[in-house]
Amino acid sequence: MQPPTVTLRPSRPGRRLAKLAAAVTLALAAGTAAHAPASAAAANPYERGPAPTEASIEAARGPFATSQFSVSSLSVTGFGGGTVYYPTSTAEGTFGAVAISPGYTARWSSLDWLGPRIASQGFVVIGIETNTLYDQPSSRGRQLLAALDYLTQRSSVRDRIDPNRLAVAGHSMGGGGSLEAADDRPSLQAAVPIAPWNLTKSWSGLRVPTMIVGGESDSIAPVSSHSIPFYTSIPASAEKAYLELNNASHFFPQTSNTTLAKYMISWLKRFVDDDTRYEQFLCPAPDDITLSDSRHTCPH
């Protein structure tokens, strides 16, 4: 199947104004913007960390030291608690945040390798426990949003988070839940459904930049009846990508997976942080031997 081409999202108007203001300030201070090579990066106040390389996005840990704490189900409402991972640095200002849901009958421990890996790249991450192991995608979507609200409003790291730069992700029914959350809250900056399962096949109203990651050999949520129809139904005007891992079963996210991590990090960086330095890893659609299919909305 020949992958279609679509277009990466430009920065939102508010962000363009913020970037323009920052660039003007730098130009006035330096006398000329052309003098300072660093001014291009400084013009984006959301960039975090050094310029990326293939090695840096494939690394088990990124440039930020991290810490973590547990969240009891007794101390929150709307979801079943979980674990928060966050960069310990206070020198870079606030960070974007992502909530991640496990799948049907699974606990956060099935995906917990993702927490420190993503946090070490400059994000606050909450891996949630669901209210019950059997919650359906719509419920998991609401729980992901409740977890983001907890992070930004009540958690001890809320001052480290930019509440306007939030994302969701999840595996299986949690991936289906991330589609539900993104559809319900269009102000989100990114979604990453992983081997997603959902009885709803059309997401024509979804506007959040969404990267769907499927497994070629998934027999529980076959890509032909889940990931691919989900991807196809998202409007061409929206930022979207589809990656399919070669020979991967439904359970590929439940062990450390470099391919998933590198593209998930790149997607979050590009759309949560508006960091165009990561566009090189996403556009054109990756030609990676670990992928059996890749499609992306890239500029012509």
Helices and strands as residue ranges (DSSP letters): H 13-30, G 33-35, H 39-42, H 54-58, E 66-71, G 73-75, E 82-87, E 95-101, G 108-110, H 114-119, E 123-128, H 137-153, G 158-160, E 161-171, H 173-184, E 190-194, E 210-215, H 227-233, E 240-245, G 252-254, H 258-272, G 276-281, E 291-296
